[in-house]
Amino acid sequence: MHRGPFSTPITLTDDERMKLDDWCRRPTSAQRLALRAHIVLAAAAGRSNTAIAADLRVTLPTVRKWRDRFAATRLDGLADEPRPGAPRTITDAQVEAAVTRTLESQPAGATHWSTRSLARALGLSQTAVSRIWRAFGLKPHRQESFKLSTDPFFVEKVRDVVGLYLSPPDRAIVLCVDEKSQVQALDRTQPIQPALPGRPAKASHDYVRHGTTSLFAALDVATGKVIGTCQRRHRHQEFLAFLDRLDATVERPAGAAVHVVMDNYGTHKHPRVREWFVRHPEFVAHFTPTSSSWLNQVERFFAQVTEQRIRRGSFRSVAELERAIEDYLRHHNADPRPFVWTKDADLILRKVQKVAERLAPPDNPKRTSDSGH
């Protein structure tokens, strides 16, 4: 391996450059292989090891290793070295076929491959397909949801809200406000069996509904403290009453502003609610983009109270459910801890931009990016 002060020169053939470009751009390439391809392409362009390391945010020894490995054994040198053990019975071509078939095709009459169906299609064993999927982190049976905002002021709202989280104005208070609506008081038809060694807790699959309540909550971003109250209805009248409670209970220095982060639910933009903010100029309303509830930190608290107190509970009445929620709020506020927001607006916008580019139709790939999303 080259260890001198000078970088090993790299010259590429047309076929090598085409293959490296393919590894960089293909969305199904392993991240480590794409990184190695980027290093070699940058080296072939005459970049120094130091510049490549800075651009790709890797260490200098990493750049030297893959530059020298490519110079010695070309494309084959970018693959991981073989590990000790029994000889492989599955070729690289079969592994690549299993990965690309999983990601880029669907079986007849189904939406995704199973280990058995892919094994039959490729002539492999189910165990082999399972190992390949685990090695590449493939889980075609799982699906997550997403929604790309179409808000015309998406960029401005993201910068506004994230700016409040990362750099709030001096002496200002930032509250994330929302409602967890239609929380059901569910009573199991039979008593819940407690957990035992080697056996989890058990609850009957069926239940009886006893009504619903809505939790109105305001999370103080700086302290993690939550002001909350339960209401049987979810209208602008109840929201106005909650705003009045915030005005009466939020401790703030004289003249300090209270920044209220909300979503675009109709209740929050009702004319009487708008009038309330006009009458209380110290309260400043900020709205998250449409379809972007993940920007409101109080949603994280709602997930927490659901997981820790509501989902596995059994409630014989709405009043019992509300007492459980109020008890949870008291315990939370006895030792509140703020959620730590780490992503700045530029990072968020870059990730959204990448999703928008992948979703853009081929005949007009810049349609969404032109709008600033």
C-alpha positions, 0 to 999 in steps of 0.5 A: 500500500502506498504510504508516501507523501504523494497520492497514487495517480488514478487513470480510468478506462471508459468501462471503469468510469461507467461502472463507478458512475453506476455504483454512485447513482444507483439507489440500490447500491450499498452505501459503502460501495458508493462511497468507495466509488466516489473516492476513486472518481474524485482521485481520477479527477486529480483531487488530493486525498485531503480534499477528498476526505474533507468533501466526503467527510471521511478520514484520510486513511480511508481515502488512501486505502481505497485509492491504493486498493483500486490502483492495485486491483482495479474494480475488484479491489473495491469489494470487501475482502473475503473472510475466513470460513467455509467456501461460498456456495452462492456467487456474487451474480446470484447475490446481485440478482437477489437484491435487484429482483427484490428492489426492482420487481414484483412477483406475479399476483403480489405486491412484494417478494417473500423469501419463499417466492424469491427463492423459487424464482431464483433457484436458491434456498429460502435460507440463502435469500434470508441471509442475503436480505439480512446482509443488505437490510432488505425488508420487503414485507414492511412498509412505512408511510410518508406524505410530501407537503405541497404547502407553497410556503413550505421552505419559509415555514420550516425555517421559521419553526426550526429557527424557534427550536434551535435559536429562539428569540431572547426571553421568549417562550416557545410552546408547541400546541395541538390536540390529541383528539378522539382518545377512546376509553376502551375497557377490555372484556376480560381482566389483563393478565400480568407479565410472568417470567418468560411470558408477556402481559396478555389482554383480550383482543376485544373491548368495549367503547365507553366514549372519547375525550380530547387532550389539549396540550402545550409543550414548553420547548425549553423545559419540557413541561406540558400544560394539558387539559381534557375536553369532551368536544374538539371545537374552536370554543374548547381551543379558545378556553385552552388559550385562555388557560395558557394566558393565565398560567404561562409564567413569562417575564414582563414584555416577553413574547410567547411563540405558539407553534400549531398545525393547520387544523381548521380550529386553529384558524377559526375567525374567533381564534384569529381575533384572540391572537389580535387581542393578545399580541404577546402571543405569536402564532406560527404554523407548520407546513401542511402534512408536516405534523412531525415538525410539532414537538408536542406530537412526540409527547402525544406518542409518549403518553399513548405508549406509556399510559393509554394503549395498554390501559383499560378504562371503564369510563371517559372520566377514568381515562381523563384521570389517567391522563391527568395523572400522567401529566402530573408525573411528567411535570414533576421531572420534565425533560425537553426533547432535543431537536438536532436537525437544522432547516437546511438538513431537513430541506435537503432531505425533502428535496431528495424525496421530491426529486425521486417522486418527480415524473421522468418527463418533468424531473424539476417540477417539485424542485422548482417550487422550492420544496 
